[in-house]
Amino acid sequence: MLMQQMIEFNALNNPASTALLAGDEVLSYAAFDQHCNQLANGLRALGLQAGERVAVLAKNSPRYPMLMVACMKAELTLVPLNYRLAPQELKFILEDCGASMLVTGDAELRAAADASTATGNIAHCYTLEGTRPGWQDFATLLNAPCERPAHSGRRDGVVFQLYTSGTTGLPKGVMIGHEQLTNGYVMSNHIPPRCQIGHTGIMPLPLFHVAGLAAALFWLCSGYKVQLMADFVPQEIVDAIVASDSCDSVLVPAMIQAILAFVPDIQRYDFSPLQRITYGASPISIEVLQQAIGIFKCDFVQGYGMTELSCMVLGLQASDHQRALNGEAHLLRSCGRPLPGAELKVVDDNGIEVASGETGELLIRSSTAMMGYWNQPDKTSETLVDGWLRTGDAGYADDEGFFYIRDRVKDMIVSGGENIYPAEIENVLFSHPGIQDVAVIAVPDDKFGEAALAVCVLKPDATATSAELIAFCQERLASYKTPRRYEFVQEIPRNPSGKILKRVMREPYWQNTERRVG
């Protein structure tokens, strides 16, 4: 089955049901599918051929899922771009994927795209804000015929190419196809309660993230009313919940905390329409969970996944949360058990599976695992080994099959749901004229779970302040990647082979915490 076929089924059988809602804009399933057909035909009229890459740099709006589905119908590959990236980072991705087309949102995002200097090599540059110098009007693509475009029926094409950073500091293009997405859809539908047509899914996560992308797509396949938020505003989330008949939402714990902290008199709202909150990217403390359940009075589900797995593959179900609240609090430190179609095992440094309770690296075998990294076969073979995907997360599984993360095999930092790789930051800081040596590590952060700390050695007679280095990084990195904390030392600890002893560096900051991740 092709993903768009499920949406076409909804358009045929529930044409008047609302597919997308964003502010005052409402699109029925019939109108949404028609626009997707027109857009797909418009893309083909430009001469784009199957497999070519269409990049999108925009915030959430109805045009985003429209472009997602239209690319499926036209057999093109969509490349969602993180709109928080710096121009240099955008340049690398646009050139790496060989984008034939770029669609941008507002003036700020167009400026970032122009500043990347990559647009000069892209054949088709369109903006969602009408015609602008150097940019064509996206709306003109919807003037094409509304007939469903012919499709080869092949399932082996790349549907999405999402970029994730790596320990080398260079992003990798994760290729996801119809099979991975269809299996993910089936997998997610086994999380109770089952999806219902007309139910609202409130989406504040950006659609360039695999969590937001997959959830929004799966909701559309199930006939949901998908309510898109361009930005995360706590009050707007609350207003959307209380205005709905019944709804779910997908949030990261930092968002849940913000809603509880910044919505005045939150206890006075009637949250009875809210059926479930699915959260992920980081665990939630029992204190915040207890407060949230007391306020929202809905089910909570934690999902574990990663870009390379297309969607969540482990789930801590609502019933597991209730067990935790009823005396088994240790379950809240778990990220759950495998969903149908996924398996886990924990292995030692030699790849040998360890016994229950012993710590090792988590490997996942799932029908949702990526097709591979774009043009990086060596990296693909390092990550996909004999059908198992190496997650880079270290932890253990208990006798019930719950997995508990203790640390990360890789150095990745997860801050407020965003993946940050120290090598990217270190590469930038090494280019500062005053930096002789640098190591970036994760330290605990009350708000975001983890934060980046840059430990710097200055060159002889050089001077640099934290404020100066923040400004230096902000010119070259996305804001969320820029460290706000710096320490200046005489020497960075290394082993005899010269490898930085980051575990030793992190220990003083984490010694009073049970987990070595936030």
N, C-alpha and C positions, 0 to 999 in steps of 0.2 A: 504493500500500500504506500502511496505517496502522501506526504503530509498535507498538501493542499487539497487532496480529495476529501478529507474529512471536513474541511471548511466549506468546500463546494456542496457537500451533503447537507450541512447546516443551512446553507443559502437556499437550497432546493426545498428542504422540509420545514424550515423555520425562518422564512424570508423576512418577516417583520420583526423578529427578535433583534434586540440591540447587540451589535458586535463590539463596537468601540464607543467610548465616552471619554471626552476630554474637554473640560470646561463646558461651554455651550454647544460644542460640536458633538453630534450623535450620528452614528452610521449603523444602519441595519445590516444583517448578514447579507441580504440581497444586494444592497448598495455597496457594501465592502467588497464582495466577490466581483461585482461588475467593475469597480474601480481597479481591482487587482488585475482583471483581464485587460482593461484598457492600458494600464501601466506596463504590463508584460508585452503587449503588442507595440506600445510606444518604444520600449527598450529594444525590441527586435528591429523596429523600423530604423533605429540608429545604426544598425548593422552589427550589433553585438551578437557574438556567437556563443553556443553552449560552452560553459566552463570559464568564460571570461569573468574577471573580478569587478564587482560594483562595490565601491567603498561608501560608507555613510558616516558622516560626522554631524550628529544632531542629537538634541534632547528628545525625550519621549513626546510623541504626538501621533495622531492617526496615520500620518504618512510613513512612519517607521514600520509598523507591522504590514502596511500596504506594500512597502518595498520588499519586506521579507517574503511575503507570499508571491508577489509578482516575479521576483527572481526565481522562485521555485517553478512557477508556471513557464518562465522563459528559459529554464535550465541554466541560469546564471548562478554565480557564487557571490553571496553577500559577505562583505568584510566590514563588520561593525567596528568603529573607531572610538576609543575612549576620549571623550571631549575634554578631559582634564590634562591630556598629554601636552607637552611642550612642542613647538614647531619642529625641533630636531627629531623628536621621537616620532611624530607624524610622518616626517620625511622618510625615515627608515622603513616604516610599515608600508607606506604607499609605494615605495620603490620595490620593496621585497615582494609584495603580492602582485606587482605589475598591474595595478588597477587601470582598467579601461575607462572607468567612469567614477566620478566623485559627486556625492550629493551632500550639501551642507545645510545647516540650519540658519541661525541668525548671523548678524554682522560680525559679532565677536568670533564665531567659529569660522566664518569665511576668512577673516583676517588671519586666524591661526593657520588655516590651510594655505593661504597666499604666502605667509611668512615661512612656511616649510620649504618653499621653492619647488615642491614636487608637482604642483599643478600644471606647470609648463609642459610636462611630459604626459599628461592625462588627456585623452582625446575628447572626453565629454565631461564638462564641469557644470553642474546644476545647483541651484539654490532654492530652498523652500520659500524664500521671501520675494519672489518675482524676479524680473530681469535686473541684473546689476552688472557693472563693468567687469567683463571677463567671465561672467556667469550667466547661464541661461535659466529660464523660468521652468521649474519642475512641473508646474501645472499644465504646461503645453503637452507634456507626455501623456496626459489623461484625455487628450482629444482623439486618441486612436480608437479603432473599432472595439466594441465591447464583447465580441465573440470570444469564447474560450480558445486560447491559442493551442495549436497542435503540440503534443508532447510525445517524445520518443518512448516514454514509459520506463526508461532506464532508471534503476535505483542506485547506480554506483557513482553518480556525480557528487561533487562536494557542494553541499547546501550552504553551509556557513564556514568561514575561515576566521576564527577568533584568535587574537594575539595575546599570548601570555609571556611574561618575561622569564628569563632563566638565570642560572647562576653565572653564566658567561656575561651577563649584562645585556645581551641582545635578545629582543623578543622573538618568539617562535610562533608560526602560524599553525594553529590547531585545526585540522580539517575534520568536519563533521558532516555526515551524509544522511540520507533518508532513513537508512536502517537504524543508525544510532538514535535518531530522533523518534522514530516509531516505537522502538523498544523502550525508550525513556518514557514515552507517553503511556504505554501499557503498564510500565513499572509504577509510575506515579498514581495511576488509577487504582492501585491496590492499597493506597493509604486511605483509611476510612476518615470521614464519610465519603462516598463516591460523588463525583462531579454531577451537578444537575444543570439542565438547560435553563438559562435565564438568571442563574446565580451570578452575583457580581464578584469579580476579582479585582481588588484595588492594588495597583502596581506603581509604587514609588521608586523601585529599583531601576536604574538605567538599563535600557535594552542592549547596551553594548556588553553587559555582564552576562555570563552564561546563565546565571540564576534567573535574572529578569527575562532574558530572551526565551529560555526554555519554558518558564512558567506562563508567560504571555501566549506563546504559541500553543502550548497544551490546553490552556483555557479556551482559546479560539477553536481548537479541535473539538472541545467538549460542549461548545455552545454557550459559554459564559458571556456575560457582559463585562468586557475588559475596560476598566477605568484607569486611564493613564495619567500619571502625575509628571509634569516636566521637571519639577524640583521637589525635594523632600521638605515639606513644611508641616510640622506636627499638627497644627490646628486644622489644616486642610485634610489630613488623614482622618482625624476625628470627625470632622463634618461629613466626609464621604461615608464613613461607617454608619453614622446615625441616620443619614438620609436614605440609605439603601433598605431594600426589603430583606435581603440576606446576602452575606458577603464573606469572603476570605481576604487575607492580605499576606504578602511575603515581605518580610522585614529582616534587617540585621539587628542584633541585640542593641547596638548603639542607637538605632532608630527607636526601639521600644523604650529605652531609657530616656531619650529626648522627649518622646510623647508624654511619659509620666512626669517629667521634670518641668516641661515648658508650656503645657496646656493648662491654663488657669482653671481651678475648680473642676478638675477632670472627673472627680467622683460623682459629679451631678449629672453626667451624661448617661443616656440609656444606650448601652452597647449590645442590647439583645439581638440586633441583626447580625452581629459578628459571630461566625461559626468556628473559625479557625485562624490562627496565626502560624505560618510556617517561617521559621527563622533558620539562619545558618551563617557560615563564614567564621563564626566564633561561638563558644559556649555562652550560656547565660547563667549568672549567679543565682543561687537559690533565693536570695533576698529580692532581687529584681523580679524573678519569676513569680514568687509568692505575691508581690505587690501587683504585678501585671494580671495574674489570674484573678486576684481580688477585685480589680478594676474592670477588666474586660469580660471575665466570666465565660471564657471560650476555651476551646481545645488549643493546645500548643504542640507543634511538631517540629523537631529539629532535623534538618537535612544535612548530610555530608556528601559533598561532591567536589568536582574541580572541572576546569575547562576541558581537560583531557578526557573526562568521563561524560561530558555532554550535559549531565543533569545530576540530581542527587541519587546516590546508589545505596546509602545507608540511611536509616531513619530511626529517630527516637520518637516513638509514637505517643499520641495523647495518653494512652493507657500507661505508658512508661513514665510519663511526667506525673501522673496521679500516684503511681507507686512511689515515686521519689518524694512527693509531698506527704505521703502516708507512712514515712519512716525509712524509706530506702534512698536517702539523699544522695548516695554515691552514684546513682544512675544519672544524675545531672552532669557528671563529669564524662559521661559517655556520649559518643556521637551516634549511637544506635547500632542496629543490626541490619544485615543485607536485605534489600528489597528483592522481590522475585526477579530472577534473571541475573543476580549479582552474587558473587562469592568473595569471601575474604580469607586471607591467610597471613600469618605473621612469620617473617623469616629472619634469620641471623645474617651476619655479614657474608656468610658463604652461601646464602640462598636456601638454607635448610630450615624447614618449618619448625618453629619452637612450640613448646607445650603451652597450654592455657595458663595465663598469668605471667608468662615470661615476655620480656620486652624485645621487640625487633621492629623491622620495617613492615608497614602495611602494604600488601599487594592486593589488588582487586582484579577479578576476572568478571567482565560484564559485557553484555551485547551492546552496551552504550559506549564502549571505549572508542576513542578517536580512530580515524583512519590513518593518522600519522601526522608528523610535522611537515609543513610545506617546504619542499626542497632541502630537507635535513634528514636524510636516511640514517645517518649515524646517531643523531639524537633520538630518532624514532626507535631504533633498535636498542638503545640504552634504556628507554622508558617502557617499551612493550617487549617483554621477555617471555617467550613460550606461552603466549596468550594471556599473560598477567601484566597488569599495569603497575609500575612502581610509583607509589604516591609520594615518597619522600617523607612521610609521616611515621614517626616512631611511637610505639605504644604496645598495648597488649589486649588480648581478647579474654573475656572471662568464660566460665563454664556455660553460660547461657548464650554466648555468641555476641555479647555487647563489646564493641571496641572502644578503648580508652586511649586518647592521645596523651603522650607524656612529653614529647619533644618533636623536633623536626630533624630528619636526616639532612635535609637541605637547610640553607640559612634563611629561607624566606621568612619575612615578617608579615603578619596579618594585622593591619591597623584599621579598625572601623569597617571591616569587611573588604578592604582593599589589599591585594597582594603587592608587597614591596620587596624587591630583591636587592640586598646590600651591594652586589657587584655594580649595579647601575649607578648607585649613589657614589660608590668608591671611585668609579671611573671618572665621574664629574669632579669630585674633590681632588683627585690626583692632578687634574688640569689646572688647579689653582696654583699660582706662582709661589705661594707661601707654604704649601703642604709638601712634606717629605714622605710621610707614611700615614695611612689611614685604614681604619677598620670600622665597619658599621654593624651594630648588633641590635637585637631586640631587647627592650627593657619593659617592665610592666607599666601600664598606663590605665588609670582609673576610668577614663572616658572611652578610650578606643581599644582597650584590652592589651595592646602592645603599641610601642612607639619606637622609632629609629633613634638610636644614639650614635653619633659619629665620634669616634675616639681618634684624635689627630696628633701627629708629631709634626712640629713646624721645622722648617729649614733653619739653619743657623742664622741668627740676626733677623729672621722674618717675624712679622707680627700679623695676627689675625684675630678677630673677635667673632663670637657666635653670630652677632647681627650681620657682620660682613659675609660670613659663610652662608647664612640663610639667604641673603640677597643674591649671592653668587649662584647658589643651587636653584633658586626660583627662576632665574633666567634660562636655565638649561633643563629643568625637570618639572614634571607636574607638581602642583602644590602639595598634593597628598604624599608625594614621595620625599619632599624636602624635609630633612631632619630639623627639628626645633631645639634639639639638645646636643651640646658638644662638650667634649672633655679634651683637655690638652695634656699630653703625657710626654715623658722623655723617650719611651720605647714601647712598642707593641709586642706582647709575648708571642713567640713562635717556637715550633718544635725544631729539632735538628735539621729537618729537610726544608725548613723555611715556611711551613704552613702556619697560618695564624691560628692560635689556640682560642677560637671564639667561645668555646664552651667554658673555658677558664675565665674569659673576660665577662661572660654573662652571669656567672655563678653568684657574685656578690649582690646582684640586683634581684635574683630569683630565689635566694637561699631560704627565704621565709614563706615561699609559696609551694604548694604541692605539685602544681603543674609547671612545666618549663615553657609553656606558651600561654598567651593571654586569653 
